[in-house]
Amino acid sequence: MLATVLFANGTPMLLGGDEFGRTQGGNNNPYCQDNDVSWCHWNLAETDENRELQRFFAKLIAIRQQHTALRVGHFLHGED
């Protein structure tokens, strides 16, 4: 799924913390919660499992940067 998001046309829509497995307990809309669900625990980035996820993210980003076909330089209007 990460590759699909990063390799699709347009701006990848990622949230800070996605790169180290911050799931918010499956809650995709915790904007009004000031508790553990919405807090960003930066120590999650330090676990071995999440370091592997960060390396994977870095590889996907590098591939996107290397291949111009994965980046559109203009807005697509659906016209020739």
N, CA, C and O atoms as a CHARMM CRD file, in Angstrom:
* protein
*
  320
    1    1 MET  N      0.82200  -1.19900   0.00000 PROA 1      0.00000
    2    1 MET  CA     0.00000   0.00000   0.00000 PROA 1      0.00000
    3    1 MET  C      0.86300   1.25900   0.00000 PROA 1      0.00000
    4    1 MET  O      0.50500   2.25400  -0.63000 PROA 1      0.00000
    5    2 LEU  N      1.98300   1.22300   0.69400 PROA 2      0.00000
    6    2 LEU  CA     2.85500   2.40000   0.69700 PROA 2      0.00000
    7    2 LEU  C      3.38400   2.69100  -0.69200 PROA 2      0.00000
    8    2 LEU  O      3.43500   3.84900  -1.10800 PROA 2      0.00000
    9    3 ALA  N      3.77800   1.65300  -1.41200 PROA 3      0.00000
   10    3 ALA  CA     4.26800   1.84300  -2.77400 PROA 3      0.00000
   11    3 ALA  C      3.16000   2.42300  -3.64700 PROA 3      0.00000
   12    3 ALA  O      3.42600   3.29000  -4.47900 PROA 3      0.00000
   13    4 THR  N      1.93400   1.96700  -3.47500 PROA 4      0.00000
   14    4 THR  CA     0.81300   2.48800  -4.25800 PROA 4      0.00000
   15    4 THR  C      0.64400   3.97800  -4.00700 PROA 4      0.00000
   16    4 THR  O      0.42800   4.74300  -4.94700 PROA 4      0.00000
   17    5 VAL  N      0.73900   4.39500  -2.76200 PROA 5      0.00000
   18    5 VAL  CA     0.58400   5.81200  -2.42100 PROA 5      0.00000
   19    5 VAL  C      1.73700   6.62700  -2.99800 PROA 5      0.00000
   20    5 VAL  O      1.51000   7.69300  -3.57000 PROA 5      0.00000
   21    6 LEU  N      2.95900   6.14700  -2.85700 PROA 6      0.00000
   22    6 LEU  CA     4.11300   6.91500  -3.30700 PROA 6      0.00000
   23    6 LEU  C      4.32400   6.88800  -4.81400 PROA 6      0.00000
   24    6 LEU  O      4.92700   7.81000  -5.36300 PROA 6      0.00000
   25    7 PHE  N      3.84700   5.86300  -5.48800 PROA 7      0.00000
   26    7 PHE  CA     4.06100   5.76400  -6.92500 PROA 7      0.00000
   27    7 PHE  C      2.87500   6.26000  -7.74600 PROA 7      0.00000
   28    7 PHE  O      2.96800   6.31600  -8.97200 PROA 7      0.00000
   29    8 ALA  N      1.78100   6.61600  -7.11700 PROA 8      0.00000
   30    8 ALA  CA     0.62600   7.16100  -7.82200 PROA 8      0.00000
   31    8 ALA  C      0.92000   8.59800  -8.25800 PROA 8      0.00000
   32    8 ALA  O      1.75400   9.27700  -7.65900 PROA 8      0.00000
   33    9 ASN  N      0.22700   9.05400  -9.31000 PROA 9      0.00000
   34    9 ASN  CA     0.38200  10.44500  -9.74500 PROA 9      0.00000
   35    9 ASN  C     -0.12400  11.37900  -8.66700 PROA 9      0.00000
   36    9 ASN  O     -1.07300  11.06400  -7.94900 PROA 9      0.00000
   37   10 GLY  N      0.51200  12.52100  -8.56000 PROA 10     0.00000
   38   10 GLY  CA     0.07500  13.53000  -7.60800 PROA 10     0.00000
   39   10 GLY  C      0.91600  13.53300  -6.35200 PROA 10     0.00000
   40   10 GLY  O      1.95600  12.87900  -6.27700 PROA 10     0.00000
   41   11 THR  N      0.45800  14.26400  -5.38900 PROA 11     0.00000
   42   11 THR  CA     1.16600  14.40200  -4.11800 PROA 11     0.00000
   43   11 THR  C      0.80300  13.25300  -3.19800 PROA 11     0.00000
   44   11 THR  O     -0.37800  13.02400  -2.93500 PROA 11     0.00000
   45   12 PRO  N      1.80500  12.52000  -2.69900 PROA 12     0.00000
   46   12 PRO  CA     1.49400  11.43800  -1.74900 PROA 12     0.00000
   47   12 PRO  C      0.88000  12.02000  -0.47700 PROA 12     0.00000
   48   12 PRO  O      1.42700  12.95000   0.11700 PROA 12     0.00000
   49   13 MET  N     -0.23200  11.47600  -0.07500 PROA 13     0.00000
   50   13 MET  CA    -0.91000  11.95300   1.12300 PROA 13     0.00000
   51   13 MET  C     -0.52600  11.05600   2.29600 PROA 13     0.00000
   52   13 MET  O     -1.13500  10.01300   2.53500 PROA 13     0.00000
   53   14 LEU  N      0.49000  11.49000   3.01000 PROA 14     0.00000
   54   14 LEU  CA     0.98900  10.75600   4.16300 PROA 14     0.00000
   55   14 LEU  C      0.91900  11.65300   5.37700 PROA 14     0.00000
   56   14 LEU  O      0.99500  12.87600   5.26300 PROA 14     0.00000
   57   15 LEU  N      0.77700  11.05400   6.52000 PROA 15     0.00000
   58   15 LEU  CA     0.69200  11.79600   7.77100 PROA 15     0.00000
   59   15 LEU  C      1.99100  11.60700   8.53700 PROA 15     0.00000
   60   15 LEU  O      2.57000  10.52100   8.51700 PROA 15     0.00000
   61   16 GLY  N      2.45000  12.64100   9.20500 PROA 16     0.00000
   62   16 GLY  CA     3.64800  12.52000  10.02500 PROA 16     0.00000
   63   16 GLY  C      3.52100  11.38300  11.01400 PROA 16     0.00000
   64   16 GLY  O      2.56400  11.32300  11.78600 PROA 16     0.00000
   65   17 GLY  N      4.47100  10.49700  10.99100 PROA 17     0.00000
   66   17 GLY  CA     4.43400   9.32100  11.84800 PROA 17     0.00000
   67   17 GLY  C      4.14500   8.05200  11.06800 PROA 17     0.00000
   68   17 GLY  O      4.40600   6.95500  11.56200 PROA 17     0.00000
   69   18 ASP  N      3.60700   8.17700   9.84800 PROA 18     0.00000
   70   18 ASP  CA     3.36900   6.99300   9.01500 PROA 18     0.00000
   71   18 ASP  C      4.67100   6.24400   8.76800 PROA 18     0.00000
   72   18 ASP  O      4.68000   5.01900   8.65200 PROA 18     0.00000
   73   19 GLU  N      5.77300   6.98900   8.68700 PROA 19     0.00000
   74   19 GLU  CA     7.05200   6.36400   8.37200 PROA 19     0.00000
   75   19 GLU  C      7.59600   5.49200   9.50200 PROA 19     0.00000
   76   19 GLU  O      8.55900   4.75300   9.29800 PROA 19     0.00000
   77   20 PHE  N      7.00200   5.56700  10.67400 PROA 20     0.00000
   78   20 PHE  CA     7.42800   4.65900  11.74500 PROA 20     0.00000
   79   20 PHE  C      6.25700   3.95400  12.41700 PROA 20     0.00000
   80   20 PHE  O      6.31300   3.62900  13.60300 PROA 20     0.00000
   81   21 GLY  N      5.21000   3.72300  11.66100 PROA 21     0.00000
   82   21 GLY  CA     4.13300   2.85900  12.12000 PROA 21     0.00000
   83   21 GLY  C      3.16900   3.46300  13.11900 PROA 21     0.00000
   84   21 GLY  O      2.55300   2.72900  13.89100 PROA 21     0.00000
   85   22 ARG  N      3.02100   4.76100  13.12800 PROA 22     0.00000
   86   22 ARG  CA     2.07200   5.41600  14.03800 PROA 22     0.00000
   87   22 ARG  C      0.66100   5.22200  13.49100 PROA 22     0.00000
   88   22 ARG  O      0.29000   5.87300  12.51400 PROA 22     0.00000
   89   23 THR  N     -0.13100   4.34300  14.09800 PROA 23     0.00000
   90   23 THR  CA    -1.44000   3.97900  13.56100 PROA 23     0.00000
   91   23 THR  C     -2.60200   4.74000  14.18200 PROA 23     0.00000
   92   23 THR  O     -3.69600   4.73700  13.61700 PROA 23     0.00000
   93   24 GLN  N     -2.41000   5.37800  15.29800 PROA 24     0.00000
   94   24 GLN  CA    -3.47800   6.04600  16.05400 PROA 24     0.00000
   95   24 GLN  C     -4.56600   5.05900  16.42900 PROA 24     0.00000
   96   24 GLN  O     -5.72900   5.43200  16.58100 PROA 24     0.00000
   97   25 GLY  N     -4.18900   3.80600  16.57700 PROA 25     0.00000
   98   25 GLY  CA    -5.14100   2.77100  16.94900 PROA 25     0.00000
   99   25 GLY  C     -6.24500   2.57200  15.92200 PROA 25     0.00000
  100   25 GLY  O     -7.34200   2.13100  16.26400 PROA 25     0.00000
  101   26 GLY  N     -5.95900   2.89600  14.66200 PROA 26     0.00000
  102   26 GLY  CA    -6.95700   2.76300  13.60800 PROA 26     0.00000
  103   26 GLY  C     -7.88200   3.95600  13.49700 PROA 26     0.00000
  104   26 GLY  O     -8.74900   3.97100  12.62300 PROA 26     0.00000
  105   27 ASN  N     -7.73100   4.95700  14.34700 PROA 27     0.00000
  106   27 ASN  CA    -8.59300   6.13800  14.32700 PROA 27     0.00000
  107   27 ASN  C     -8.03700   7.13700  13.31400 PROA 27     0.00000
  108   27 ASN  O     -6.96700   7.70500  13.53200 PROA 27     0.00000
  109   28 ASN  N     -8.74400   7.35500  12.22200 PROA 28     0.00000
  110   28 ASN  CA    -8.25500   8.26800  11.20000 PROA 28     0.00000
  111   28 ASN  C     -8.74500   9.69800  11.39400 PROA 28     0.00000
  112   28 ASN  O     -8.49400  10.54800  10.54000 PROA 28     0.00000
  113   29 ASN  N     -9.42700   9.97900  12.47800 PROA 29     0.00000
  114   29 ASN  CA    -9.97500  11.31100  12.69000 PROA 29     0.00000
  115   29 ASN  C     -9.91300  11.71900  14.16900 PROA 29     0.00000
  116   29 ASN  O    -10.94700  12.03600  14.75600 PROA 29     0.00000
  117   30 PRO  N     -8.72500  11.71700  14.78000 PROA 30     0.00000
  118   30 PRO  CA    -8.63700  12.03100  16.21200 PROA 30     0.00000
  119   30 PRO  C     -8.35500  13.50900  16.50100 PROA 30     0.00000
  120   30 PRO  O     -7.78200  13.83600  17.54100 PROA 30     0.00000
  121   31 TYR  N     -8.75200  14.40400  15.59000 PROA 31     0.00000
  122   31 TYR  CA    -8.38500  15.81200  15.72200 PROA 31     0.00000
  123   31 TYR  C     -8.84700  16.43100  17.04300 PROA 31     0.00000
  124   31 TYR  O     -8.19900  17.35400  17.53700 PROA 31     0.00000
  125   32 CYS  N     -9.93300  15.95700  17.61900 PROA 32     0.00000
  126   32 CYS  CA   -10.45700  16.58300  18.83100 PROA 32     0.00000
  127   32 CYS  C    -10.06000  15.82500  20.09300 PROA 32     0.00000
  128   32 CYS  O    -10.56900  16.11100  21.17700 PROA 32     0.00000
  129   33 GLN  N     -9.15200  14.86000  19.95500 PROA 33     0.00000
  130   33 GLN  CA    -8.73800  14.07600  21.11600 PROA 33     0.00000
  131   33 GLN  C     -7.35600  14.52200  21.57700 PROA 33     0.00000
  132   33 GLN  O     -6.38200  14.43200  20.83000 PROA 33     0.00000
  133   34 ASP  N     -7.28400  14.99000  22.77700 PROA 34     0.00000
  134   34 ASP  CA    -5.99100  15.33200  23.35600 PROA 34     0.00000
  135   34 ASP  C     -5.61300  14.21600  24.31900 PROA 34     0.00000
  136   34 ASP  O     -5.65900  14.37900  25.53800 PROA 34     0.00000
  137   35 ASN  N     -5.24100  13.08500  23.74500 PROA 35     0.00000
  138   35 ASN  CA    -4.86700  11.93500  24.55300 PROA 35     0.00000
  139   35 ASN  C     -3.88900  11.06300  23.76900 PROA 35     0.00000
  140   35 ASN  O     -3.37900  11.47100  22.72500 PROA 35     0.00000
  141   36 ASP  N     -3.63900   9.88200  24.27100 PROA 36     0.00000
  142   36 ASP  CA    -2.64300   8.97900  23.69400 PROA 36     0.00000
  143   36 ASP  C     -2.92400   8.63100  22.23200 PROA 36     0.00000
  144   36 ASP  O     -1.99300   8.31900  21.48900 PROA 36     0.00000
  145   37 VAL  N     -4.17100   8.67600  21.81000 PROA 37     0.00000
  146   37 VAL  CA    -4.52600   8.34200  20.43100 PROA 37     0.00000
  147   37 VAL  C     -3.90200   9.33800  19.45100 PROA 37     0.00000
  148   37 VAL  O     -3.36800   8.93600  18.41800 PROA 37     0.00000
  149   38 SER  N     -3.96500  10.62000  19.76600 PROA 38     0.00000
  150   38 SER  CA    -3.50800  11.63500  18.81800 PROA 38     0.00000
  151   38 SER  C     -2.07200  12.10600  19.05400 PROA 38     0.00000
  152   38 SER  O     -1.51200  12.80700  18.21100 PROA 38     0.00000
  153   39 TRP  N     -1.47700  11.74000  20.16300 PROA 39     0.00000
  154   39 TRP  CA    -0.10400  12.16200  20.43000 PROA 39     0.00000
  155   39 TRP  C      0.86500  11.39000  19.54900 PROA 39     0.00000
  156   39 TRP  O      0.63800  10.22100  19.23900 PROA 39     0.00000
  157   40 CYS  N      1.92800  12.03600  19.15600 PROA 40     0.00000
  158   40 CYS  CA     2.95900  11.38500  18.33900 PROA 40     0.00000
  159   40 CYS  C      4.09600  10.94300  19.26200 PROA 40     0.00000
  160   40 CYS  O      4.81300  11.77100  19.82300 PROA 40     0.00000
  161   41 HSD  N      4.24400   9.64500  19.40700 PROA 41     0.00000
  162   41 HSD  CA     5.28800   9.09600  20.26800 PROA 41     0.00000
  163   41 HSD  C      6.53100   8.84100  19.42500 PROA 41     0.00000
  164   41 HSD  O      6.61900   7.83000  18.72800 PROA 41     0.00000
  165   42 TRP  N      7.48200   9.75100  19.49100 PROA 42     0.00000
  166   42 TRP  CA     8.66400   9.68500  18.63800 PROA 42     0.00000
  167   42 TRP  C      9.54400   8.48500  18.95400 PROA 42     0.00000
  168   42 TRP  O     10.35900   8.08400  18.12300 PROA 42     0.00000
  169   43 ASN  N      9.39400   7.90700  20.13800 PROA 43     0.00000
  170   43 ASN  CA    10.20700   6.73300  20.47100 PROA 43     0.00000
  171   43 ASN  C      9.79200   5.51600  19.64100 PROA 43     0.00000
  172   43 ASN  O     10.52900   4.53000  19.60300 PROA 43     0.00000
  173   44 LEU  N      8.63800   5.55600  18.97900 PROA 44     0.00000
  174   44 LEU  CA     8.24200   4.47000  18.07900 PROA 44     0.00000
  175   44 LEU  C      9.24900   4.32000  16.94300 PROA 44     0.00000
  176   44 LEU  O      9.43200   3.22600  16.41000 PROA 44     0.00000
  177   45 ALA  N      9.89500   5.41400  16.58000 PROA 45     0.00000
  178   45 ALA  CA    10.87200   5.38700  15.48600 PROA 45     0.00000
  179   45 ALA  C     12.12400   4.60300  15.85600 PROA 45     0.00000
  180   45 ALA  O     12.90600   4.23800  14.97800 PROA 45     0.00000
  181   46 GLU  N     12.32100   4.34500  17.12000 PROA 46     0.00000
  182   46 GLU  CA    13.56000   3.71100  17.57700 PROA 46     0.00000
  183   46 GLU  C     13.48100   2.19400  17.68100 PROA 46     0.00000
  184   46 GLU  O     14.48700   1.55300  17.98300 PROA 46     0.00000
  185   47 THR  N     12.31300   1.60300  17.44100 PROA 47     0.00000
  186   47 THR  CA    12.20800   0.14900  17.53200 PROA 47     0.00000
  187   47 THR  C     12.74500  -0.48300  16.25500 PROA 47     0.00000
  188   47 THR  O     12.70000   0.13000  15.18900 PROA 47     0.00000
  189   48 ASP  N     13.25200  -1.70800  16.36200 PROA 48     0.00000
  190   48 ASP  CA    13.83600  -2.38400  15.20000 PROA 48     0.00000
  191   48 ASP  C     12.82500  -2.55100  14.07400 PROA 48     0.00000
  192   48 ASP  O     13.15000  -2.33500  12.90600 PROA 48     0.00000
  193   49 GLU  N     11.61100  -2.93200  14.41900 PROA 49     0.00000
  194   49 GLU  CA    10.57500  -3.13600  13.40400 PROA 49     0.00000
  195   49 GLU  C     10.29900  -1.84300  12.64400 PROA 49     0.00000
  196   49 GLU  O     10.15300  -1.85400  11.42200 PROA 49     0.00000
  197   50 ASN  N     10.23000  -0.74200  13.36400 PROA 50     0.00000
  198   50 ASN  CA     9.92700   0.53400  12.73300 PROA 50     0.00000
  199   50 ASN  C     11.11800   1.10700  11.99100 PROA 50     0.00000
  200   50 ASN  O     10.93500   1.86500  11.03800 PROA 50     0.00000
  201   51 ARG  N     12.32300   0.77000  12.39500 PROA 51     0.00000
  202   51 ARG  CA    13.50600   1.18000  11.61900 PROA 51     0.00000
  203   51 ARG  C     13.46300   0.53200  10.24300 PROA 51     0.00000
  204   51 ARG  O     13.82500   1.15400   9.24400 PROA 51     0.00000
  205   52 GLU  N     13.02000  -0.72200  10.19300 PROA 52     0.00000
  206   52 GLU  CA    12.89400  -1.40700   8.90900 PROA 52     0.00000
  207   52 GLU  C     11.84700  -0.70600   8.03700 PROA 52     0.00000
  208   52 GLU  O     12.04500  -0.55500   6.83100 PROA 52     0.00000
  209   53 LEU  N     10.74900  -0.28400   8.63700 PROA 53     0.00000
  210   53 LEU  CA     9.71900   0.44600   7.90700 PROA 53     0.00000
  211   53 LEU  C     10.27100   1.77400   7.39100 PROA 53     0.00000
  212   53 LEU  O      9.95900   2.17500   6.26900 PROA 53     0.00000
  213   54 GLN  N     11.08100   2.45600   8.18700 PROA 54     0.00000
  214   54 GLN  CA    11.68700   3.71000   7.76000 PROA 54     0.00000
  215   54 GLN  C     12.63200   3.49600   6.57700 PROA 54     0.00000
  216   54 GLN  O     12.66300   4.30300   5.64800 PROA 54     0.00000
  217   55 ARG  N     13.40100   2.40600   6.61700 PROA 55     0.00000
  218   55 ARG  CA    14.28900   2.08800   5.49200 PROA 55     0.00000
  219   55 ARG  C     13.47600   1.82600   4.22300 PROA 55     0.00000
  220   55 ARG  O     13.86000   2.24800   3.13300 PROA 55     0.00000
  221   56 PHE  N     12.34600   1.12400   4.37800 PROA 56     0.00000
  222   56 PHE  CA    11.48500   0.84600   3.24000 PROA 56     0.00000
  223   56 PHE  C     10.93200   2.14800   2.66200 PROA 56     0.00000
  224   56 PHE  O     10.92500   2.33300   1.44500 PROA 56     0.00000
  225   57 PHE  N     10.46600   3.05300   3.53300 PROA 57     0.00000
  226   57 PHE  CA     9.99300   4.36200   3.09400 PROA 57     0.00000
  227   57 PHE  C     11.09000   5.09600   2.32800 PROA 57     0.00000
  228   57 PHE  O     10.83500   5.66500   1.26600 PROA 57     0.00000
  229   58 ALA  N     12.30600   5.08300   2.86100 PROA 58     0.00000
  230   58 ALA  CA    13.42600   5.77400   2.22000 PROA 58     0.00000
  231   58 ALA  C     13.69400   5.20300   0.82900 PROA 58     0.00000
  232   58 ALA  O     13.98100   5.95900  -0.10000 PROA 58     0.00000
  233   59 LYS  N     13.60500   3.88200   0.67100 PROA 59     0.00000
  234   59 LYS  CA    13.80500   3.26300  -0.63900 PROA 59     0.00000
  235   59 LYS  C     12.70400   3.68300  -1.61500 PROA 59     0.00000
  236   59 LYS  O     12.98500   3.99600  -2.77300 PROA 59     0.00000
  237   60 LEU  N     11.46400   3.69100  -1.15400 PROA 60     0.00000
  238   60 LEU  CA    10.35900   4.10600  -2.02200 PROA 60     0.00000
  239   60 LEU  C     10.52300   5.56000  -2.46300 PROA 60     0.00000
  240   60 LEU  O     10.28600   5.88600  -3.62600 PROA 60     0.00000
  241   61 ILE  N     10.92300   6.42000  -1.55000 PROA 61     0.00000
  242   61 ILE  CA    11.12900   7.83400  -1.87500 PROA 61     0.00000
  243   61 ILE  C     12.27100   7.98300  -2.87200 PROA 61     0.00000
  244   61 ILE  O     12.18000   8.78300  -3.80300 PROA 61     0.00000
  245   62 ALA  N     13.34000   7.22300  -2.68700 PROA 62     0.00000
  246   62 ALA  CA    14.47000   7.27600  -3.61600 PROA 62     0.00000
  247   62 ALA  C     14.05100   6.83200  -5.01500 PROA 62     0.00000
  248   62 ALA  O     14.45400   7.43900  -6.00800 PROA 62     0.00000
  249   63 ILE  N     13.24400   5.77400  -5.09400 PROA 63     0.00000
  250   63 ILE  CA    12.75000   5.29800  -6.39800 PROA 63     0.00000
  251   63 ILE  C     11.89600   6.37700  -7.05300 PROA 63     0.00000
  252   63 ILE  O     12.02500   6.63700  -8.25000 PROA 63     0.00000
  253   64 ARG  N     11.02500   7.00400  -6.26900 PROA 64     0.00000
  254   64 ARG  CA    10.16400   8.07000  -6.81100 PROA 64     0.00000
  255   64 ARG  C     11.00600   9.23000  -7.33100 PROA 64     0.00000
  256   64 ARG  O     10.68400   9.81100  -8.36800 PROA 64     0.00000
  257   65 GLN  N     12.07400   9.57100  -6.62800 PROA 65     0.00000
  258   65 GLN  CA    12.93300  10.67200  -7.05600 PROA 65     0.00000
  259   65 GLN  C     13.74900  10.31300  -8.29400 PROA 65     0.00000
  260   65 GLN  O     14.03500  11.18600  -9.11300 PROA 65     0.00000
  261   66 GLN  N     14.12400   9.06200  -8.44100 PROA 66     0.00000
  262   66 GLN  CA    14.95200   8.63000  -9.56400 PROA 66     0.00000
  263   66 GLN  C     14.16900   8.53600 -10.86700 PROA 66     0.00000
  264   66 GLN  O     14.73600   8.75500 -11.93700 PROA 66     0.00000
  265   67 HSD  N     12.90600   8.22100 -10.80300 PROA 67     0.00000
  266   67 HSD  CA    12.11600   7.95300 -12.00200 PROA 67     0.00000
  267   67 HSD  C     11.10200   9.06600 -12.23400 PROA 67     0.00000
  268   67 HSD  O     10.12300   9.19900 -11.50000 PROA 67     0.00000
  269   68 THR  N     11.35600   9.85700 -13.26200 PROA 68     0.00000
  270   68 THR  CA    10.48300  11.00500 -13.52800 PROA 68     0.00000
  271   68 THR  C      9.07000  10.58300 -13.92000 PROA 68     0.00000
  272   68 THR  O      8.13500  11.37100 -13.77900 PROA 68     0.00000
  273   69 ALA  N      8.89700   9.36500 -14.40400 PROA 69     0.00000
  274   69 ALA  CA     7.55600   8.89300 -14.75500 PROA 69     0.00000
  275   69 ALA  C      6.64600   8.81400 -13.52500 PROA 69     0.00000
  276   69 ALA  O      5.42200   8.81100 -13.65400 PROA 69     0.00000
  277   70 LEU  N      7.24300   8.75000 -12.34700 PROA 70     0.00000
  278   70 LEU  CA     6.45500   8.67200 -11.10900 PROA 70     0.00000
  279   70 LEU  C      6.13100  10.05600 -10.54800 PROA 70     0.00000
  280   70 LEU  O      5.41500  10.18600  -9.55600 PROA 70     0.00000
  281   71 ARG  N      6.66600  11.07500 -11.19500 PROA 71     0.00000
  282   71 ARG  CA     6.40500  12.44400 -10.75600 PROA 71     0.00000
  283   71 ARG  C      5.89300  13.25600 -11.93600 PROA 71     0.00000
  284   71 ARG  O      6.56800  13.32900 -12.96300 PROA 71     0.00000
  285   72 VAL  N      4.74500  13.85400 -11.82100 PROA 72     0.00000
  286   72 VAL  CA     4.20100  14.68100 -12.88700 PROA 72     0.00000
  287   72 VAL  C      4.57200  16.12800 -12.58600 PROA 72     0.00000
  288   72 VAL  O      4.34700  16.62200 -11.48100 PROA 72     0.00000
  289   73 GLY  N      5.14100  16.79800 -13.57700 PROA 73     0.00000
  290   73 GLY  CA     5.59800  18.17600 -13.37500 PROA 73     0.00000
  291   73 GLY  C      4.54100  19.21900 -13.57600 PROA 73     0.00000
  292   73 GLY  O      4.82000  20.40900 -13.42900 PROA 73     0.00000
  293   74 HSD  N      3.31800  18.81200 -13.91200 PROA 74     0.00000
  294   74 HSD  CA     2.23700  19.75900 -14.14100 PROA 74     0.00000
  295   74 HSD  C      0.91400  19.13000 -13.71300 PROA 74     0.00000
  296   74 HSD  O      0.81400  17.91400 -13.55000 PROA 74     0.00000
  297   75 PHE  N     -0.08000  19.96000 -13.53600 PROA 75     0.00000
  298   75 PHE  CA    -1.38800  19.47700 -13.13600 PROA 75     0.00000
  299   75 PHE  C     -2.06400  18.80800 -14.32300 PROA 75     0.00000
  300   75 PHE  O     -2.05800  19.35100 -15.42700 PROA 75     0.00000
  301   76 LEU  N     -2.64700  17.63600 -14.10500 PROA 76     0.00000
  302   76 LEU  CA    -3.30900  16.91400 -15.17700 PROA 76     0.00000
  303   76 LEU  C     -4.76200  17.37900 -15.27100 PROA 76     0.00000
  304   76 LEU  O     -5.52300  17.27000 -14.30900 PROA 76     0.00000
  305   77 HSD  N     -5.13700  17.89900 -16.44300 PROA 77     0.00000
  306   77 HSD  CA    -6.49000  18.41100 -16.65400 PROA 77     0.00000
  307   77 HSD  C     -7.39100  17.41900 -17.38400 PROA 77     0.00000
  308   77 HSD  O     -8.58200  17.68300 -17.55100 PROA 77     0.00000
  309   78 GLY  N     -6.84900  16.28900 -17.81900 PROA 78     0.00000
  310   78 GLY  CA    -7.64300  15.32700 -18.57000 PROA 78     0.00000
  311   78 GLY  C     -7.80800  15.69900 -20.03100 PROA 78     0.00000
  312   78 GLY  O     -8.71900  15.21300 -20.70300 PROA 78     0.00000
  313   79 GLU  N     -6.92300  16.56600 -20.52800 PROA 79     0.00000
  314   79 GLU  CA    -6.96900  17.00300 -21.92100 PROA 79     0.00000
  315   79 GLU  C     -5.66400  16.62100 -22.59700 PROA 79     0.00000
  316   79 GLU  O     -4.64800  16.43600 -21.92800 PROA 79     0.00000
  317   80 ASP  N     -5.68600  16.50300 -23.91600 PROA 80     0.00000
  318   80 ASP  CA    -4.44500  16.22800 -24.66900 PROA 80     0.00000
  319   80 ASP  C     -3.59800  17.47400 -24.75100 PROA 80     0.00000
  320   80 ASP  O     -2.51900  17.44900 -25.34100 PROA 80     0.00000
